[in-house]
Amino acid sequence: EGELVIQHEMPMFGYPVSLSKLRLKGDTLDSLVLSFQQAKLSVLRWNRDLHDFQVVSLHLFEADESLQDGRRRVVYPPILEMDEEHAVGAMLVYDSRLMITPFSASPPQGQSDDTLPAPFGIPLSEIGVKRVRHYTFVQGYIQPTLLILHELEPTAQNLLQLTRTACAVTALTLNIHSQKYSVIWEKASLPLDSFKLLSVPQPLSGALLLTPNMIFHLSPNSDMCLTRNHFGDTLELKYAKTRSEAVHVLDAPACAWISPTKLSIATRDQSHLVLYLVSSGRTLSALSIEKIGVSVVGTCSCMVTPSYLFIGSSVDDSVLYRIELVKRPSASVVDEEPAPAVKVEIVKSEPIDGDAEIDGPPSKRRKLTTTPSTSSSSSSSSTPATTPESSAFDALSELSLSAEDQLLLDLFRSREDASRTEAQQGRKWVYSVEEVDRLLGLGPIVSAVVSPSYDAATLSSFSSANATEFKTLARKHVDLLCATGREQSGGLTLLQQTLRPDVNAAVEVASCTYVWSLRLSSSSSASTNVDAMDIEQEVPVGSEEGDAFTQFLVIGRTDSTMVLKTGEILEEITDTVALEIASPTIAMGELFGNSLIVQVTALSVLLLDAEAVNLLQEWTIPQREEEEPLQITRAIINDPFILLQLSDRSLLLLRSQMRDGAPVLDAHSSQFHLSEEVTAFTLYQDENSRTSLFNRSKSQPSGPSRKKTAPLPKKSDSERLMR
């Protein structure tokens, strides 16, 4: 758990710009969508049977010269953005047209289900959009809605005195079936250094606009701004601004949503921040940001699971973090100043002369003023404290309000209570980040120096070389010392050519045909590993890494067998073991969870203890008088089974098991012949019952689009393991 393991590696003929996922119609697994320079799009599907990716669709927009409009240089990369349902994708092509690709729509008539519908383009000039910087799909709409960040007028550093708010956002709703679009709302007067949009999950919806000095929340109904430093404070905007206590610069951060109201931000100065969106129902009431630790210089990030965050970096190592909420230490909680008390005055106007005959209730006027709170809570008092807001609501509740006013009052009170509860929880809880795994990255190389190699493997090979060989090895064994990384993530990296084994011990062996290494557990008692016989047990006893170690090296010769014991030196113990050493060995292995040794020779199968001293059983081939003596020609060992091929081309399966408290070997199946000559065979555990030697009709059909079926009845162990 929490470990990064490479499952598949695939070369790509091009530089990928973006990577996203989608779920094609009829598939049970997600597919990958990659965009490439200049304007290419590829859809890949994972094939479980082949354990490889298959290309589903290729889109080449470079071939259409009408899309280029004479452009030969692309300013903005063709990043692919997907909607919340991963059904529609948008990609900017040649800075002038948005290509919309519907991935979940029905294919054209007469084409297969794997064929994706043709994309359609949106000329940006028709909606008055130029110089696009970023775009994303926003949530909370019936139809896919695209929010575009763009420049109204071209700006430069020497034009800052004229305007510093030259950006705007435009919301575009898309009708996929009719291939039509329309603008539904716009926001202007945004900072010129705006660079990224992030779609906010529901129920808040809207989008976050990131700038180096400010964070905006944009929606059709409300807008809010959080300044990060004094550069944001001095900028004059028409949006309500809130100043953050901590000072940070958001320069190309890597962002990922931890929850619908919490955003993880990894900045270029290696700060790990969390942005809190305090909401009251579907309305955003406050923005706050907090530093929770340090991280790598992130290029991209995503939540792998609700508890694991992966931050990828192109200039540093990529790291997998475990992130969880923990209670904030009591020492870090600072008591806040008491909020000013709210004074509610209810004034009833008296009817004047001549107004007595007017129907209806007397008019009411409500006057709310704030006065400093002078009350202090006593530790001995058991009466719960009443907040100023609650006392104001209680005073208003005493009025004879109409049903509509009472409903609005209750709604306002519930929103205030929810905001106050979330704010209190935010002060008591904080995110804890723990590094789980790391992928080493070389990063940018600043300089490199070639130096002789002085590692242990090289020195061990030098020690046994003569003068001529030493010069040859010295020229071959060199290291490349590089200064890599960027800023605080920089360091020295030592690069070596190929793998260099460290020679601990060496022994000369003549006429060697095969070598086996026996990894035996520390416990030599077979009775403690009885559960290892069960083929359906996922992790056999004694098979964990570190519980077993290489104890013997068995060397097969053409006419005999040689046994070496590992240690600081390789010691030959051929004369002291109970193995059959006078004849060649066909196979060696471990049984009973790496606690016993099995040796297969041409005439017998030997079962020995972990020290290879005591012979526990010798199994021989049943012979028939009227036939020629049978011999074992090949063998495969897979605990607890041993598959033998005999000289008459027949196969025989043995199984190790406990009988009366002692380990024994028995024939698990009768001897059977195959019509064709066997050239190779092996044993493997068929956990999914995909293959059967005796009943091929029960095997499931291959292909990525097969449907789930009920599990097949369990087969016998021999039927599940033989192929």
C-alpha distance (Angstrom), angle and dihedral (degrees) to the residues before:
residue distance angle dihedral
E1 . . .
G2 3.77 . .
E3 3.80 95.8 .
L4 3.79 126.6 127.7
V5 3.81 111.7 -135.7
I6 3.80 124.8 176.6
Q7 3.80 108.0 -122.1
H8 3.79 100.2 172.5
E9 3.78 139.2 2.4
M10 3.79 124.8 -160.4
P11 3.82 129.9 -179.4
M12 3.80 117.5 -128.9
F13 3.77 125.7 -153.5
G14 3.78 97.1 -141.8
Y15 3.78 144.0 28.6
P16 3.82 110.3 -79.6
V17 3.80 115.4 -137.1
S18 3.80 101.5 -174.5
L19 3.79 140.2 4.6
S20 3.79 127.1 -154.7
K21 3.79 140.2 156.4
L22 3.79 135.9 -123.8
R23 3.79 139.1 174.1
L24 3.79 112.9 -124.8
K25 3.78 121.0 -148.2
G26 3.81 111.6 -80.7
D27 3.82 95.6 9.1
T28 3.79 125.3 122.7
L29 3.80 94.1 -160.6
D30 3.79 131.9 57.7
S31 3.79 120.3 -105.3
L32 3.79 127.7 -144.2
V33 3.79 125.9 -117.3
L34 3.81 118.5 -161.3
S35 3.79 129.2 -176.0
F36 3.80 122.9 -156.2
Q37 3.76 138.1 -170.4
Q38 2.96 127.5 -59.7
A39 3.79 102.2 13.1
K40 3.81 111.2 -42.9
L41 3.80 130.9 134.2
S42 3.82 127.3 -168.0
V43 3.82 130.3 -173.8
L44 3.82 116.5 -158.3
R45 3.79 127.8 -170.3
W46 3.80 125.2 -160.9
N47 3.81 114.8 -122.6
R48 3.80 110.6 -155.7
D49 3.80 94.7 -166.4
L50 3.81 94.2 53.3
H51 3.81 93.5 32.3
D52 3.78 89.0 -136.1
F53 3.79 142.7 96.8
Q54 3.79 121.5 -94.0
V55 3.78 123.8 -157.0
V56 3.81 110.2 -119.2
S57 3.78 101.0 174.8
L58 3.80 139.4 1.1
H59 3.81 123.0 -161.2
L60 3.79 118.6 -168.4
F61 3.79 111.8 -174.3
E62 3.81 92.9 170.4
A63 3.78 91.8 78.4
D64 3.82 92.2 65.0
E65 3.81 103.9 79.9
S66 3.80 91.1 -173.2
L67 3.83 88.6 71.2
Q68 3.79 92.2 56.9
D69 3.81 96.7 59.1
G70 3.78 88.7 -158.5
R71 3.83 93.7 -50.5
R72 3.78 117.3 140.9
R73 3.78 98.3 168.4
V74 3.80 124.4 59.8
V75 3.80 116.7 -149.4
Y76 3.79 99.2 -176.6
P77 3.83 117.5 46.7
P78 3.82 117.7 -120.8
I79 3.81 96.9 -104.0
L80 3.79 114.8 179.8
E81 3.81 116.6 -136.7
M82 3.82 122.4 -167.5
D83 3.78 129.1 -157.6
E84 3.81 122.7 -118.4
E85 3.81 93.2 -90.6
H86 3.84 92.3 46.5
A87 3.78 89.0 -125.9
V88 3.83 102.7 113.9
G89 3.79 128.3 41.7
A90 3.81 131.0 -164.2
M91 3.81 125.7 -161.0
L92 3.79 129.7 177.9
V93 3.80 112.3 -128.3
Y94 3.81 121.4 -162.0
D95 3.82 92.2 -19.9
S96 3.79 90.9 -80.4
R97 3.80 110.3 71.7
L98 3.79 136.9 43.2
M99 3.78 113.0 -141.9
I100 3.84 111.6 -151.0
T101 3.82 115.1 -158.0
P102 3.84 117.5 -169.9
F103 3.81 106.0 -152.9
S104 3.81 98.6 176.9
A105 3.80 99.4 46.3
S106 3.80 121.7 107.1
P107 3.82 114.7 -87.5
P108 3.82 120.1 -110.4
Q109 3.78 116.9 -81.2
G110 3.77 113.1 -83.4
Q111 3.81 95.7 22.1
S112 3.79 130.4 104.8
D113 3.78 124.4 -99.1
D114 3.81 90.1 -107.5
T115 3.81 90.9 63.7
L116 3.79 112.1 97.8
P117 3.82 120.8 -142.3
A118 3.77 116.2 -99.7
P119 3.83 114.7 -95.7
F120 3.78 122.2 -121.0
G121 3.80 129.0 -145.6
I122 3.79 132.9 -126.6
P123 3.84 113.4 -153.1
L124 3.80 104.9 -139.8
S125 3.79 91.8 -151.8
E126 3.82 89.8 67.6
I127 3.82 92.1 61.8
G128 3.81 95.2 39.6
V129 3.79 96.7 -108.4
K130 3.79 122.4 140.2
R131 3.79 136.6 163.3
V132 3.81 96.8 25.4
R133 3.81 115.1 -155.7
H134 3.78 103.0 177.2
Y135 3.80 142.7 -18.3
T136 3.77 138.9 -168.4
F137 3.79 141.2 172.7
V138 3.80 114.8 -103.1
Q139 3.80 123.1 -146.8
G140 3.79 132.1 -129.6
Y141 3.81 99.2 59.2
I142 3.79 130.6 110.5
Q143 3.79 93.0 -132.4
P144 3.82 126.0 39.1
T145 3.79 108.2 -81.5
L146 3.79 122.1 -162.2
L147 3.81 122.1 -157.3
I148 3.81 114.3 -155.8
L149 3.81 126.0 -161.9
H150 3.80 112.1 -154.7
E151 3.80 144.3 152.0
L152 3.76 119.9 -101.5
E153 3.80 93.9 -160.1
P154 3.81 129.9 11.7
T155 3.79 110.4 -100.1
A156 3.78 137.3 -169.6
Q157 3.78 137.2 -178.5
N158 3.80 93.0 -94.5
L159 3.82 90.3 56.2
L160 3.80 97.0 57.0
Q161 3.78 91.5 103.4
L162 3.79 89.3 62.1
T163 3.80 99.4 47.5
R164 3.78 138.7 -10.2
T165 3.81 96.5 179.2
A166 3.77 104.2 67.1
C167 3.84 100.4 135.6
A168 3.79 132.0 88.8
V169 3.79 140.2 176.4
T170 3.80 126.8 -132.9
A171 3.81 124.9 -163.9
L172 3.79 114.2 -144.9
T173 3.82 123.2 -169.9
L174 3.81 117.1 -152.2
N175 3.78 130.2 -149.0
I176 3.79 102.8 -158.8
H177 3.81 98.3 -171.1
S178 3.81 96.8 49.5
Q179 3.84 93.0 31.3
K180 3.80 91.9 -130.4
Y181 3.79 131.4 135.6
S182 3.78 139.7 -171.0
V183 3.81 139.1 -174.7
I184 3.83 112.8 -111.0
W185 3.85 103.6 174.4
E186 3.79 141.8 -4.0
K187 3.81 138.8 -161.7
A188 3.80 123.4 -159.6
S189 3.83 138.8 176.4
L190 3.81 94.3 62.5
P191 3.83 123.8 152.1
L192 3.77 115.6 -82.6
D193 3.83 92.0 -129.4
S194 3.83 92.9 62.6
F195 3.78 108.2 132.3
K196 3.82 113.2 163.4
L197 3.80 143.9 37.9
L198 3.81 124.4 -155.5
S199 3.78 121.8 -167.3
V200 3.81 112.0 -128.8
P201 3.82 114.7 -137.2
Q202 3.77 121.2 -121.5
P203 2.98 142.1 -55.1
L204 3.82 89.9 38.4
S205 3.83 95.9 37.0
G206 3.78 119.5 171.4
A207 3.80 121.4 96.6
L208 3.79 140.3 -85.2
L209 3.79 116.8 -125.9
L210 3.81 114.2 -153.8
T211 3.77 124.7 -153.5
P212 3.81 127.5 166.0
N213 3.83 91.1 -103.9
M214 3.82 105.8 23.5
I215 3.80 143.8 38.0
F216 3.82 120.0 -148.2
H217 3.78 131.2 -165.8
L218 3.79 108.8 -153.6
S219 3.79 126.0 -169.1
P220 3.82 135.0 144.5
N221 3.81 93.2 -102.7
S222 3.81 105.9 35.5
D223 3.79 140.9 15.2
M224 3.78 130.5 -161.7
C225 3.80 134.9 -179.3
L226 3.83 132.7 -158.3
T227 3.81 116.4 -163.6
R228 3.79 118.9 -149.3
N229 3.83 102.0 -166.2
H230 3.78 143.3 -3.9
F231 3.82 91.9 -75.8
G232 3.77 88.2 66.7
D233 3.80 92.1 43.7
T234 3.79 93.4 56.7
L235 3.80 94.2 49.8
E236 3.79 111.9 100.5
L237 3.79 111.4 -134.5
K238 3.77 136.5 160.7
Y239 3.80 90.6 -129.7
A240 3.81 123.8 95.0
K241 3.82 108.4 -102.8
T242 3.79 131.1 -151.8
R243 3.80 121.6 -166.9
S244 3.81 119.3 -133.0
E245 3.80 118.3 -139.9
A246 3.82 95.8 -138.3
V247 3.82 118.6 65.5
H248 3.80 116.9 -135.1
V249 3.78 137.9 148.5
L250 3.80 117.3 -133.4
D251 3.79 101.3 -147.0
A252 3.82 111.3 167.2
P253 3.83 95.5 -34.3
A254 3.82 127.1 -171.0
C255 3.81 108.1 -123.1
A256 3.81 133.9 -169.5
W257 3.80 132.1 167.7
I258 3.81 112.3 -115.1
S259 3.80 91.0 -177.5
P260 3.83 134.8 -14.0
T261 3.83 89.9 -83.1
K262 3.83 103.0 31.3
L263 3.79 126.4 71.1
S264 3.81 125.7 -166.7
I265 3.82 113.8 -142.5
A266 3.83 124.6 -170.8
T267 3.81 108.8 -168.1
R268 3.77 130.3 -158.8
D269 3.81 91.8 -109.3
Q270 3.84 87.2 63.5
S271 3.81 94.8 -105.9
H272 3.80 118.8 143.4
L273 3.81 110.4 -147.4
V274 3.79 135.4 178.6
L275 3.80 120.7 -150.5
Y276 3.82 114.1 -151.4
L277 3.81 119.9 -153.9
V278 3.81 106.1 -159.0
S279 3.78 107.9 -157.1
S280 3.77 138.6 -172.6
G281 3.76 102.7 -153.0
R282 3.82 106.0 -58.7
T283 3.82 93.8 -15.2
L284 3.79 125.5 89.6
S285 3.79 111.1 -129.3
A286 3.82 103.8 173.5
L287 3.81 145.3 2.0
S288 3.79 122.5 -145.7
I289 3.79 133.7 169.0
E290 3.79 130.9 -157.5
K291 3.80 135.9 -176.8
I292 3.81 113.0 -125.4
G293 3.80 100.4 175.5
V294 3.78 145.2 -56.9
S295 3.79 129.0 -59.8
V296 3.76 141.7 174.3
V297 3.78 123.3 -78.4
G298 3.79 95.8 -81.6
T299 3.78 126.4 -146.3
C300 3.81 96.7 173.6
S301 3.79 137.4 -5.7
C302 3.79 140.3 -171.7
M303 3.79 140.6 175.6
V304 3.82 107.7 -107.4
T305 3.81 92.3 -174.5
P306 3.82 130.8 -9.1
S307 3.83 87.7 -88.1
Y308 3.82 103.5 36.4
L309 3.80 126.4 70.8
F310 3.80 122.2 -169.6
I311 3.81 120.0 -158.0
G312 3.78 115.2 -169.1
S313 3.78 121.8 -160.3
S314 3.79 134.5 -169.7
V315 3.81 93.6 -163.4
D316 3.80 100.3 37.2
D317 3.79 142.7 23.2
S318 3.80 118.3 -57.9
V319 3.80 111.5 -123.9
L320 3.80 136.3 -161.9
Y321 3.82 112.5 -146.7
R322 3.77 132.1 -166.2
I323 3.81 107.8 -139.4
E324 3.79 124.9 -171.8
L325 3.80 140.8 153.2
V326 3.80 116.5 -100.0
K327 3.78 133.1 173.4
R328 3.75 113.5 -88.5
P329 3.82 113.0 -117.3
S330 3.79 111.1 -98.8
A331 3.79 91.5 -126.7
S332 3.79 91.5 63.1
V333 3.79 94.9 52.7
V334 3.80 107.5 98.4
D335 3.78 118.5 -156.2
E336 3.73 109.7 -119.7
E337 3.77 125.2 -139.9
P338 3.80 113.2 -95.0
A339 3.76 114.0 -95.9
P340 3.80 116.7 -110.4
A341 3.76 113.4 -93.2
V342 3.77 117.5 -108.9
K343 3.78 114.0 -129.7
V344 3.79 114.8 -156.4
E345 3.78 118.8 -161.9
I346 3.78 117.8 -171.4
V347 3.77 111.7 -161.5
K348 3.78 120.9 -171.9
S349 3.77 113.7 -159.7
E350 3.79 113.8 -133.6
P351 3.81 117.4 -133.2
I352 3.77 113.0 -105.2
D353 3.76 127.4 -143.3
G354 3.74 111.6 -62.6
D355 3.79 94.7 21.2
A356 3.80 98.8 86.5
E357 3.77 92.5 93.1
I358 3.82 93.5 55.9
D359 3.79 111.3 109.9
G360 3.80 124.1 -133.0
P361 3.79 135.2 55.4
P362 3.78 120.0 -55.6
S363 3.75 114.9 -89.9
K364 3.78 119.4 -100.5
R365 3.76 130.0 -149.2
R366 3.79 123.6 -162.0
K367 3.75 120.4 -155.5
L368 3.81 120.8 -172.4
T369 3.79 120.0 -170.2
T370 3.79 131.1 170.1
T371 3.77 123.3 -130.5
P372 3.80 128.6 179.2
S373 3.79 113.3 -91.9
T374 3.79 113.2 -116.9
S375 3.79 99.2 172.5
S376 3.80 118.6 105.3
S377 3.77 125.6 -161.6
S378 3.77 117.5 -117.0
S379 3.77 120.7 -140.2
S380 3.79 92.2 -140.3
S381 3.79 94.6 52.9
S382 3.77 114.6 100.9
T383 3.81 95.5 -168.8
P384 3.81 111.5 107.8
A385 3.76 114.4 -114.8
T386 3.77 117.4 -107.8
T387 3.78 116.6 -139.5
P388 3.81 119.5 -134.6
E389 3.78 90.8 -118.5
S390 3.81 92.9 54.0
S391 3.82 92.0 48.4
A392 3.79 89.4 51.6
F393 3.79 91.1 51.0
D394 3.82 90.5 48.2
A395 3.79 90.9 52.2
L396 3.78 91.5 49.8
S397 3.79 90.7 47.6
E398 3.81 90.2 60.3
L399 3.80 90.0 66.6
S400 3.76 120.4 92.7
L401 3.80 95.0 -112.0
S402 3.74 126.2 178.0
A403 3.79 120.7 -106.8
E404 3.81 91.7 -102.7
D405 3.82 93.3 49.7
Q406 3.80 91.1 46.1
L407 3.82 90.5 52.0
L408 3.79 91.5 50.8
L409 3.80 90.6 47.7
D410 3.82 92.2 52.0
L411 3.78 91.6 47.5
F412 3.80 92.6 49.5
R413 3.80 90.9 47.6
S414 3.85 92.5 51.1
R415 3.80 91.4 50.0
E416 3.78 92.2 50.0
D417 3.79 91.4 48.1
A418 3.81 91.3 49.9
S419 3.82 92.5 48.9
R420 3.79 92.0 47.4
T421 3.83 92.0 48.3
E422 3.80 93.0 49.4
A423 3.79 91.9 47.2
Q424 3.80 91.0 50.9
Q425 3.80 91.1 49.0
G426 3.79 90.2 49.4
R427 3.80 89.6 58.0
K428 3.79 93.6 49.5
W429 3.81 99.8 44.4
V430 3.78 130.9 53.3
Y431 3.79 134.3 177.6
S432 3.80 118.1 -103.0
V433 3.81 117.4 -153.3
E434 3.80 123.3 -159.7
E435 3.80 126.4 179.9
V436 3.81 111.0 -123.7
D437 3.80 106.0 171.2
R438 3.78 138.6 -4.2
L439 3.80 134.3 -151.8
L440 3.77 110.0 -150.4
G441 3.78 113.9 -127.1
L442 3.77 126.5 -166.1
G443 3.79 94.7 -151.3
P444 3.81 123.9 -176.3
I445 3.83 113.7 -19.5
V446 3.80 112.1 -136.2
S447 3.82 98.3 -178.3
A448 3.81 138.6 -13.6
V449 3.81 135.9 -155.5
V450 3.82 128.4 -166.2
S451 3.81 113.5 -134.4
P452 3.82 136.7 168.5
S453 3.77 116.2 -91.9
Y454 3.80 118.3 -108.6
D455 3.79 101.4 172.5
A456 3.80 122.0 131.0
A457 3.80 94.4 -105.3
T458 3.81 92.8 54.3
L459 3.79 94.5 44.8
S460 3.80 91.4 49.5
S461 3.81 90.3 54.8
F462 3.83 91.1 46.6
S463 3.80 92.5 54.5
S464 3.80 94.0 64.9
A465 3.83 96.4 41.8
N466 3.77 128.2 97.5
A467 3.79 124.6 -131.6
T468 3.81 95.6 -84.5
E469 3.80 94.1 45.5
F470 3.80 90.3 46.1
K471 3.81 92.1 59.9
T472 3.80 91.0 47.8
L473 3.80 92.8 49.2
A474 3.80 92.0 45.5
R475 3.80 90.8 57.3
K476 3.80 92.9 47.8
H477 3.81 100.4 42.5
V478 3.79 104.9 67.8
D479 3.80 131.0 139.5
L480 3.77 130.9 -143.4
L481 3.79 113.0 -135.7
C482 3.81 110.5 -160.2
A483 3.79 135.5 -175.4
T484 3.80 102.4 -138.3
G485 3.77 139.5 170.1
R486 3.75 132.8 43.5
E487 3.78 132.8 -88.4
Q488 3.81 110.7 -41.0
S489 3.80 92.6 1.0
G490 3.79 93.7 59.5
G491 3.79 124.3 116.7
L492 3.79 147.1 141.0
T493 3.80 118.1 -74.7
L494 3.80 125.4 -166.1
L495 3.81 114.6 -150.5
Q496 3.80 122.2 -164.3
Q497 3.78 131.5 -169.7
T498 3.82 114.3 -114.9
L499 3.81 125.6 -32.6
R500 3.79 117.6 -48.9
P501 3.79 115.1 -159.0
D502 3.76 117.0 -148.1
V503 3.81 107.0 -125.6
N504 3.80 107.4 -139.9
A505 3.79 98.5 165.8
A506 3.80 136.7 -1.1
V507 3.79 133.7 -162.5
E508 3.79 130.7 -179.9
V509 3.82 115.6 -121.8
A510 3.79 124.9 -176.7
S511 3.82 124.9 -148.5
C512 3.82 94.9 4.7
T513 3.80 114.2 178.2
Y514 3.83 103.3 170.6
V515 3.82 140.7 0.9
W516 3.82 127.4 -151.2
S517 3.80 126.6 -170.7
L518 3.80 115.6 -153.8
R519 3.80 115.4 -147.9
L520 3.78 106.5 -162.1
S521 3.78 129.4 -179.5
S522 3.78 122.3 -118.9
S523 3.83 91.3 -111.8
S524 3.80 112.6 76.2
S525 3.80 94.5 -170.8
A526 3.76 113.1 105.9
S527 3.77 92.6 -162.2
T528 3.79 91.5 69.7
N529 3.80 90.5 58.6
V530 3.78 101.5 48.9
D531 3.80 91.5 121.4
A532 3.79 89.0 62.8
M533 3.79 89.0 75.3
D534 3.79 92.1 68.8
I535 3.77 106.0 98.0
E536 3.82 92.1 -159.6
Q537 3.79 92.9 59.6
E538 3.80 107.4 107.1
V539 3.82 98.7 -150.5
P540 3.81 113.0 29.7
V541 3.76 117.0 -143.9
G542 3.76 112.4 -94.0
S543 3.79 95.2 18.1
E544 3.80 97.2 103.6
E545 3.77 118.3 116.4
G546 3.78 109.6 -93.7
D547 3.84 94.7 19.6
A548 3.82 91.2 84.6
F549 3.81 127.8 44.2
T550 3.79 137.1 -175.7
Q551 3.79 105.4 -92.2
F552 3.81 104.5 161.1
L553 3.79 138.8 29.9
V554 3.81 113.3 -154.6
I555 3.80 115.6 -162.5
G556 3.77 118.2 -161.7
R557 3.80 118.9 -147.5
T558 3.76 131.6 -174.1
D559 3.80 92.5 -102.7
S560 3.84 106.9 14.0
T561 3.81 146.6 14.6
M562 3.81 128.9 -110.1
V563 3.84 124.9 -158.4
L564 3.82 124.9 -158.1
K565 3.79 127.2 -173.6
T566 3.80 117.4 -141.4
G567 3.78 125.0 -130.7
E568 3.77 135.8 102.4
I569 3.80 85.2 -32.6
L570 3.80 132.7 18.2
E571 3.79 107.1 -105.3
E572 3.79 121.4 -165.8
I573 3.81 111.8 -131.7
T574 3.79 99.5 167.5
D575 3.81 94.2 128.7
T576 3.83 95.6 48.8
V577 3.82 101.8 52.4
A578 3.79 129.9 83.4
L579 3.80 94.2 -129.3
E580 3.78 121.8 120.2
I581 3.81 100.2 -100.6
A582 3.81 100.5 162.2
S583 3.80 93.1 72.1
P584 3.80 133.6 45.2
T585 3.80 118.6 -88.7
I586 3.79 119.1 -124.2
A587 3.84 98.8 -170.5
M588 3.81 140.2 -6.0
G589 3.79 130.1 -165.2
E590 3.80 150.2 137.3
L591 3.80 129.5 -91.7
F592 3.79 136.5 -173.9
G593 3.80 94.2 37.3
N594 3.84 97.4 -45.8
S595 3.80 92.6 -51.5
L596 3.85 101.4 108.0
I597 3.81 134.4 42.6
V598 3.81 125.8 -131.1
Q599 3.81 124.6 -165.1
V600 3.80 123.9 -168.9
T601 3.80 118.7 -157.1
A602 3.78 131.5 170.5
L603 3.84 93.9 -89.6
S604 3.82 106.7 25.7
V605 3.79 149.6 13.2
L606 3.82 115.8 -124.4
L607 3.82 126.0 -156.2
L608 3.83 115.5 -159.9
D609 3.78 138.4 172.1
A610 3.80 123.7 -100.9
E611 3.82 92.8 -90.5
A612 3.83 91.7 52.7
V613 3.82 88.4 -129.9
N614 3.81 104.2 105.2
L615 3.78 122.2 55.7
L616 3.83 107.9 -141.8
Q617 3.81 99.9 -180.0
E618 3.78 141.1 -7.8
W619 3.78 115.1 -155.2
T620 3.79 117.6 -163.4
I621 3.80 132.0 -169.0
P622 3.79 114.6 -96.2
Q623 3.85 105.4 -114.4
R624 3.78 129.9 -153.8
E625 3.79 120.8 -144.0
E626 3.79 97.4 -139.0
E627 3.82 93.5 50.1
E628 3.77 134.5 64.9
P629 3.84 116.1 -91.5
L630 3.78 111.6 -86.7
Q631 3.80 122.8 -131.0
I632 3.79 134.5 -170.2
T633 3.78 112.5 -109.1
R634 3.84 102.2 173.4
A635 3.82 137.2 7.7
I636 3.80 139.9 -172.9
I637 3.84 122.3 -160.8
N638 3.79 122.2 -156.2
D639 3.81 113.5 160.0
P640 3.03 117.1 -79.4
F641 3.83 96.0 9.9
I642 3.80 133.7 66.7
L643 3.81 118.5 -166.2
L644 3.82 115.1 -159.2
Q645 3.79 131.5 -167.5
L646 3.80 113.6 -154.8
S647 3.78 130.8 -152.3
D648 3.83 91.7 -100.6
R649 3.86 88.9 60.4
S650 3.79 92.6 -107.1
L651 3.81 125.6 133.4
L652 3.78 127.4 -131.4
L653 3.82 128.0 -173.1
L654 3.82 122.7 -149.2
R655 3.77 127.2 -170.0
S656 3.81 130.7 -161.4
Q657 3.79 116.6 -139.0
M658 3.81 142.7 150.8
R659 3.80 118.3 -94.0
D660 3.80 121.3 178.5
G661 3.79 89.5 -16.0
A662 3.82 94.7 -53.4
P663 3.81 129.8 100.8
V664 3.81 114.9 -114.6
L665 3.81 140.0 172.8
D666 3.82 118.8 -129.6
A667 3.78 135.1 175.1
H668 3.78 103.9 -101.3
S669 3.80 96.1 -169.6
S670 3.75 136.9 20.4
Q671 3.76 120.2 -98.1
F672 3.80 110.4 -88.6
H673 3.82 134.2 -176.0
L674 3.78 129.9 -139.6
S675 3.76 123.3 -142.2
E676 3.80 92.2 -135.5
E677 3.76 128.7 55.4
V678 3.80 113.0 -97.4
T679 3.79 113.2 -129.3
A680 3.81 98.7 172.5
F681 3.80 138.6 -1.0
T682 3.78 139.0 173.1
L683 3.81 143.1 179.0
Y684 3.77 123.0 -117.1
Q685 3.78 136.1 163.2
D686 3.80 110.4 -106.4
E687 3.81 98.9 -156.1
N688 3.82 95.3 167.3
S689 3.84 95.9 43.8
R690 3.80 90.4 -124.0
T691 3.81 96.9 142.9
S692 3.79 131.7 43.7
L693 3.76 126.4 176.3
F694 3.80 93.4 -161.4
N695 3.82 100.7 41.2
R696 3.79 114.6 27.0
S697 3.81 92.7 169.8
K698 3.79 90.2 73.9
S699 3.79 93.9 59.4
Q700 3.79 113.2 110.1
P701 3.81 119.2 -113.2
S702 3.76 115.8 -101.2
G703 3.76 125.2 -125.0
P704 3.79 136.3 93.2
S705 3.80 94.9 -102.3
R706 3.80 99.5 55.0
K707 3.78 116.4 129.1
K708 3.77 125.8 -118.1
T709 3.80 113.7 -96.6
A710 3.74 133.8 -170.6
P711 3.81 113.9 -82.8
L712 3.77 115.5 -93.0
P713 3.80 119.7 -116.8
K714 3.78 114.1 -90.2
K715 3.76 115.8 -92.5
S716 3.74 126.4 -146.5
D717 3.77 117.9 -82.7
S718 3.77 93.4 -108.4
E719 3.80 91.7 50.6
R720 3.82 91.4 49.8
L721 3.78 95.5 47.7
M722 3.79 105.4 40.5
R723 3.72 125.6 81.3
